[in-house]
Amino acid sequence: MRIASALRPDTCINKGKYKILNVIGQLVFKGKFIEKTNIQTTNFTPGVYLIKLENGKTCEFKKIVKE
């Protein structure tokens, strides 16, 4: 998923927590989301990141590319 200034997770999880990790696994940003939440990424350095989405029962990882 390519992003510019904001990220809206495309997931089947409607409500939960997220963590954004860089390619070496360091935590860059974390927070809570509900469906259709926008996560601001304007301060992120361009590169590849992983977003971990979880709600206590389900966990998803997605690759994102900040341009």
N, CA, C and O of each residue as an XYZ file, in Angstrom:
268
protein
N       0.855     -1.160      0.000
C       0.000      0.000      0.000
C       0.909      1.233      0.000
O       1.758      1.370      0.881
N       0.747      2.107     -0.951
C       1.538      3.345     -1.019
C       0.764      4.474     -0.354
O      -0.449      4.596     -0.524
N       1.485      5.304      0.412
C       0.842      6.413      1.120
C       1.642      7.686      0.915
O       2.838      7.641      0.627
N       0.974      8.821      1.067
C       1.642     10.116      0.965
C       1.630     10.819      2.325
O       2.670     10.915      2.976
N       0.472     11.306      2.756
C       0.417     12.062      4.014
C      -0.495     11.447      5.061
O      -0.451     11.848      6.224
N      -1.318     10.485      4.674
C      -2.215      9.839      5.641
C      -2.481      8.406      5.205
O      -2.421      8.069      4.023
N      -2.773      7.583      6.188
C      -3.025      6.167      5.963
C      -4.372      5.814      6.558
O      -4.657      6.162      7.704
N      -5.194      5.134      5.798
C      -6.458      4.588      6.309
C      -6.359      3.075      6.153
O      -6.453      2.558      5.039
N      -6.169      2.360      7.266
C      -5.988      0.910      7.163
C      -7.160      0.216      6.478
O      -8.320      0.452      6.816
N      -6.844     -0.636      5.514
C      -7.843     -1.458      4.829
C      -7.817     -2.826      5.497
O      -6.966     -3.661      5.189
N      -8.751     -3.048      6.410
C      -8.720     -4.249      7.230
C     -10.124     -4.703      7.585
O     -11.078     -3.929      7.516
N     -10.237     -5.964      7.965
C     -11.525     -6.471      8.439
C     -11.702     -6.188      9.930
O     -12.775     -6.430     10.483
N     -10.658     -5.677     10.581
C     -10.736     -5.319     12.000
C     -11.365     -3.931     12.095
O     -10.834     -2.976     11.528
N     -12.474     -3.805     12.796
C     -13.190     -2.531     12.868
C     -12.692     -1.606     13.967
O     -12.846     -0.389     13.864
N     -12.101     -2.158     15.009
C     -11.691     -1.360     16.156
C     -10.528     -2.066     16.832
O     -10.562     -3.284     17.008
N      -9.498     -1.316     17.214
C      -8.372     -1.943     17.892
C      -7.195     -1.011     18.025
O      -7.344      0.211     18.042
N      -6.017     -1.609     18.120
C      -4.769     -0.868     18.263
C      -3.911     -1.102     17.029
O      -4.042     -2.115     16.343
N      -3.033     -0.145     16.762
C      -2.082     -0.324     15.671
C      -0.691      0.072     16.130
O      -0.522      0.890     17.035
N       0.296     -0.524     15.489
C       1.696     -0.162     15.672
C       2.303     -0.064     14.288
O       2.043     -0.904     13.427
N       3.109      0.959     14.074
C       3.833      1.101     12.818
C       5.305      0.875     13.129
O       5.883      1.538     13.990
N       5.899     -0.073     12.411
C       7.283     -0.478     12.634
C       8.111     -0.191     11.390
O       7.613     -0.293     10.269
N       9.391      0.171     11.592
C      10.269      0.327     10.433
C      10.762     -1.056     10.007
O      10.386     -2.060     10.613
N      11.593     -1.116      8.979
C      11.995     -2.414      8.421
C      12.873     -3.231      9.361
O      13.027     -4.435      9.153
N      13.451     -2.616     10.388
C      14.251     -3.390     11.346
C      13.474     -3.676     12.629
O      14.044     -4.132     13.620
N      12.169     -3.404     12.604
C      11.307     -3.777     13.718
C      11.172     -2.764     14.834
O      10.555     -3.056     15.858
N      11.740     -1.569     14.659
C      11.626     -0.534     15.685
C      10.266      0.145     15.598
O       9.765      0.429     14.510
N       9.677      0.402     16.767
C       8.384      1.076     16.831
C       8.534      2.532     16.408
O       9.358      3.261     16.960
N       7.743      2.952     15.435
C       7.765      4.320     14.931
C       6.587      5.112     15.487
O       6.727      6.284     15.838
N       5.428      4.467     15.564
C       4.203      5.152     15.984
C       3.197      4.105     16.426
O       3.195      2.987     15.911
N       2.339      4.461     17.380
C       1.281      3.539     17.798
C       0.058      4.326     18.214
O       0.142      5.519     18.508
N      -1.071      3.656     18.236
C      -2.306      4.312     18.627
C      -3.480      3.361     18.547
O      -3.315      2.153     18.376
N      -4.674      3.928     18.674
C      -5.918      3.168     18.580
C      -6.669      3.622     17.341
O      -6.501      4.754     16.886
N      -7.500      2.739     16.793
C      -8.281      3.103     15.618
C      -9.677      2.516     15.708
O      -9.919      1.516     16.385
N     -10.577      3.166     15.009
C     -11.894      2.620     14.716
C     -12.017      2.684     13.203
O     -11.206      3.336     12.547
N     -13.020      2.018     12.638
C     -13.093      1.973     11.179
C     -13.064      3.374     10.578
O     -13.648      4.311     11.121
N     -12.380      3.496      9.460
C     -12.221      4.740      8.714
C     -11.384      5.786      9.442
O     -11.552      6.981      9.200
N     -10.486      5.358     10.332
C      -9.549      6.258     10.996
C      -8.419      6.592     10.033
O      -7.891      5.703      9.365
N      -8.041      7.874      9.955
C      -6.870      8.285      9.188
C      -5.688      8.425     10.132
O      -5.798      9.069     11.175
N      -4.561      7.827      9.773
C      -3.329      7.921     10.547
C      -2.406      8.865      9.793
O      -2.037      8.587      8.652
N      -2.029      9.972     10.411
C      -1.174     10.959      9.760
C       0.257     10.437      9.646
O       0.826      9.949     10.622
N       0.827     10.542      8.459
C       2.179     10.051      8.207
C       3.080     11.142      7.631
O       4.133     10.839      7.070
N       2.681     12.394      7.762
C       3.450     13.487      7.166
C       4.856     13.594      7.745
O       5.763     14.045      7.046
N       5.066     13.197      8.991
C       6.387     13.302      9.615
C       7.244     12.059      9.420
O       8.368     12.010      9.919
N       6.746     11.061      8.713
C       7.509      9.842      8.484
C       8.533     10.070      7.376
O       8.256     10.763      6.397
N       9.700      9.490      7.534
C      10.714      9.500      6.489
C      10.256      8.558      5.375
O       9.724      7.486      5.661
N      10.453      8.941      4.105
C      10.085      8.020      3.030
C      10.777      6.671      3.204
O      11.953      6.603      3.563
N      10.036      5.613      2.948
C      10.593      4.270      3.089
C       9.504      3.234      3.280
O       8.320      3.509      3.083
N       9.925      2.038      3.667
C       9.018      0.908      3.849
C       8.761      0.711      5.342
O       9.681      0.774      6.158
N       7.505      0.472      5.680
C       7.084      0.252      7.064
C       6.122     -0.926      7.106
O       5.571     -1.330      6.082
N       5.927     -1.466      8.292
C       4.899     -2.473      8.536
C       3.900     -1.886      9.509
O       4.283     -1.211     10.464
N       2.626     -2.134      9.276
C       1.611     -1.740     10.239
C       1.000     -3.018     10.802
O       0.587     -3.913     10.065
N       0.957     -3.074     12.123
C       0.358     -4.210     12.828
C      -0.978     -3.746     13.381
O      -1.033     -2.792     14.157
N      -2.052     -4.413     12.990
C      -3.406     -4.091     13.437
C      -3.902     -5.244     14.293
O      -3.827     -6.400     13.877
N      -4.408     -4.944     15.488
C      -4.889     -6.014     16.354
C      -6.066     -5.558     17.201
O      -6.205     -4.379     17.528
N      -6.914     -6.528     17.550
C      -8.082     -6.217     18.373
C      -8.230     -7.169     19.558
O      -9.301     -7.233     20.163
N      -7.187     -7.902     19.897
C      -7.249     -8.855     20.994
C      -7.551    -10.269     20.535
O      -7.193    -11.230     21.215
N      -8.202    -10.407     19.393
C      -8.529    -11.725     18.837
C      -7.802    -11.965     17.525
O      -7.354    -13.078     17.249
N      -7.688    -10.932     16.729
C      -7.114    -11.027     15.394
C      -5.931    -10.074     15.281
O      -5.924     -9.000     15.881
N      -4.935    -10.481     14.505
C      -3.757     -9.647     14.272
C      -3.443     -9.687     12.778
O      -3.403    -10.761     12.178
N      -3.220     -8.515     12.179
C      -2.874     -8.425     10.759
C      -1.633     -7.562     10.603
O      -1.458     -6.582     11.328
N      -0.773     -7.923      9.662
C       0.362     -7.104      9.277
C       0.161     -6.686      7.831
O      -0.292     -7.478      7.004
N       0.501     -5.434      7.527
C       0.450     -4.950      6.150
C       1.708     -4.127      5.890
O       2.186     -3.405      6.764
N       2.234     -4.250      4.677
C       3.392     -3.453      4.279
C       2.895     -2.132      3.716
O       1.952     -2.102      2.924
N       3.535     -1.035      4.128
C       3.197      0.276      3.576
C       4.473      0.946      3.080
O       5.551      0.734      3.636
N       4.346      1.743      2.046
C       5.470      2.473      1.474
C       5.149      3.955      1.552
O       4.189      4.421      0.939
N       5.951      4.693      2.304
C       5.791      6.146      2.424
C       6.595      6.785      1.307
O       7.800      6.562      1.188
N       5.916      7.586      0.486
C       6.590      8.234     -0.654
C       7.081      9.614     -0.289
O       7.669     10.301     -1.124
